[in-house]
Amino acid sequence: MEAAKSKAGRILWVDDEVDLLRPHLMLLRAEGYQVDPIMNGQDALELLSNSSYDLVLLDEQMPGLRGIEVLDLVRRFAPRLPIVMVTKSEEDSTMHEAIGRRADDYIVKPTSPRQVLSVVTRILAGPALRHEQIARDFSRRFGELRELLSSARSWADLAGLYSELIDWDLKLEEAGESGLRDILQGLMTDLSRGFCDVVEARYGEWVHEGGDDGPAFSVDVIPRFFAPLLTEDPVALIVVMDCMRLGQWRAIMPLVSEFFEIEEQLYASILPTATPYARNAIFGGVFPDELAEMRPDWWERGDEIGYNSFEDQLFEQLIQKTLGEKLPTHYEKIFSGEQGEKMLGRLSNYLSSPSATALVFGFVDMLTHGRAESRLIWEMARDTSALRSLTVTWFERSPAFRALKLAAKRGVRVLITTDHGSLHCHRPATIYAKRDATANLRYKFGDDLRVENPRAVFMTSDADELRLPPGGLKRTVALCREDYFFVYPTKLREYQNRYRDSFLHGGVSPDEMVLPAALLTPR
């Protein structure tokens, strides 16, 4: 019976007044913990070097080695072992020193057995209890989510459901609930299908007529979300993370929340969900057909990569148009650490006087595209969870995070957003096209495009329906729905082998279209 109880955790309690701790020891043992009391720091170090413990309760004031000294020595060979300091001192300096030396908690004597049990339970059993609660909460919510999904017909309903499912995915991943995540993926698949049906039926209406039930689009990001910051304060920063999914943003949000209060809204990327279209729409505030009419010399270059060469000019013009007055603007694209360092050197000046600053970071997009070309990146980012994890790892040390912290220090408000997301694609959709067809894997323009499976594609010959520039009487636009990607019948096996399970963008799915526009207010 005792062996089974010890599974709750093994505790080393280091205190020179161990005889006074009998009530505490009895309660902990009654709750299933194995507790080894010891009276001095030197003996504790010997025990810890030869035995495995789950938690140390460490008295701060002992003869010989002080608790703080023991803490320092333990951290050298057991950096992750939870340690709780126990002391008679109520001085803030003692508490600050303990926490600064990486104690996990701090208890002031005299303390009751129940207080100690509460701290021990939180540290040792807390994660498991939280994970069990998450699993119960999701199981209770599952039926409600299915009902909501079956009746969702509007952008707000579908985007809201997608947002909630993203949060559940993060929670269930943290809880290690792989089985429930599989169930959640079934909901996500159904949501994606319904979302694509609604977009296919309503997109033309939304981009032409707007309406109360339609989304804010890429063209609305600066007028609706960013410009109001400049009307209240003449200094503001917009950060665009190229190709960032909503789930990736939610994964880095806890890091950002240490420095900012966050108000998040959702908006929709325009179609195609690709940088030449979506990001120009953000900085220009116009749809592609309007931009092509305004600046035909830009659009007729015929090189999609070059379409984003003029975002600095678009940004300057849109800020002046939206505010009704001229305001200095700064615009930078950052694709490397070296560029990031140079940008950070200039950012301080940008934020020191009235101006609107835009920073575009390309790492997430480079990671997403590089996965298809590099076996190493493919292995590191095998699925959405791994891609999120890599994004967090990058962001913690990135110039993007350093730029945000600088803005927080200066008291400058920030809008952080993205131009489009990406989708983990699994199913090939065979398309028949002439040589004039574009090469993109999630969207294609060309004459007389035909697909083998019409349900896999949102297809139209009316460019005006998508607010795209006209391209001739026979020109067709084909956008992959859900998790499909295009393959040619002549290169079927090659494309399937190369691009199946890739993260792609350009088509219709909530992963690509439902995006955050998060207002950050310095704490």
Stockholm file with secondary structure:
# STOCKHOLM 1.0

chainA/1-523         MEAAKSKAGRILWVDDEVDLLRPHLMLLRAEGYQVDPIMNGQDALELLSNSSYDLVLLDEQMPGLRGIEVLDLVRRFAPRLPIVMVTKSEEDSTMHEAIGRRADDYIVKPTSPRQVLSVVTRILAGPALRHEQIARDFSRRFGELRELLSSARSWADLAGLYSELIDWDLKLEEAGESGLRDILQGLMTDLSRGFCDVVEARYGEWVHEGGDDGPAFSVDVIPRFFAPLLTEDPVALIVVMDCMRLGQWRAIMPLVSEFFEIEEQLYASILPTATPYARNAIFGGVFPDELAEMRPDWWERGDEIGYNSFEDQLFEQLIQKTLGEKLPTHYEKIFSGEQGEKMLGRLSNYLSSPSATALVFGFVDMLTHGRAESRLIWEMARDTSALRSLTVTWFERSPAFRALKLAAKRGVRVLITTDHGSLHCHRPATIYAKRDATANLRYKFGDDLRVENPRAVFMTSDADELRLPPGGLKRTVALCREDYFFVYPTKLREYQNRYRDSFLHGGVSPDEMVLPAALLTPR
#=GR chainA/1-523 SS CHHHHGGGCEEEEECTTGGGGHHHHHHHHHTTCEEEEESCHHHHHHHHHHSCCSEEEEESSCSSSCHHHHHHHHHHHCTTSCEEEEESCCCHHHHHHHHHTTCSEEEESSCCHHHHHHHHIIIIIHHHHHHHHHHHHHHHHHHHHHHHHHHCCSHHHHHHHHHHHHHHHHHHHHTTCHHHHHHHHHHHHHHHHHHHHHHHHHHHHHHHHCCTTSCCBGGGIIIIIIHHHHHHCSEEEEEEETTCCHHHHHHHHHHHHTTEEEEEEEEECCSSCSHHHHHHHHHHCSCHHHHHHHCHHHHTTCCGGGGGTTHHHHHHHHHHHHHTSCCCEEEEEECSHHHHHHHHHHHHHHTTSSEEEEEEECHHHHHHHHHHHCHHHHHHTCSHHHHHHHHHHHHHTSHHHHHHHHHHHHTCEEEEECSCCCEECCEEEEEECCTTSCCCSSEEEEETCEESCGGGEEEESCGGGGTCCCCCTTEEEEEEBTTEEEECGGGHHHHHHHHTTCEECSSBSHHHHEEEEEEEEEC
#=GC SS_cons         CHHHHGGGCEEEEECTTGGGGHHHHHHHHHTTCEEEEESCHHHHHHHHHHSCCSEEEEESSCSSSCHHHHHHHHHHHCTTSCEEEEESCCCHHHHHHHHHTTCSEEEESSCCHHHHHHHHIIIIIHHHHHHHHHHHHHHHHHHHHHHHHHHCCSHHHHHHHHHHHHHHHHHHHHTTCHHHHHHHHHHHHHHHHHHHHHHHHHHHHHHHHCCTTSCCBGGGIIIIIIHHHHHHCSEEEEEEETTCCHHHHHHHHHHHHTTEEEEEEEEECCSSCSHHHHHHHHHHCSCHHHHHHHCHHHHTTCCGGGGGTTHHHHHHHHHHHHHTSCCCEEEEEECSHHHHHHHHHHHHHHTTSSEEEEEEECHHHHHHHHHHHCHHHHHHTCSHHHHHHHHHHHHHTSHHHHHHHHHHHHTCEEEEECSCCCEECCEEEEEECCTTSCCCSSEEEEETCEESCGGGEEEESCGGGGTCCCCCTTEEEEEEBTTEEEECGGGHHHHHHHHTTCEECSSBSHHHHEEEEEEEEEC
//
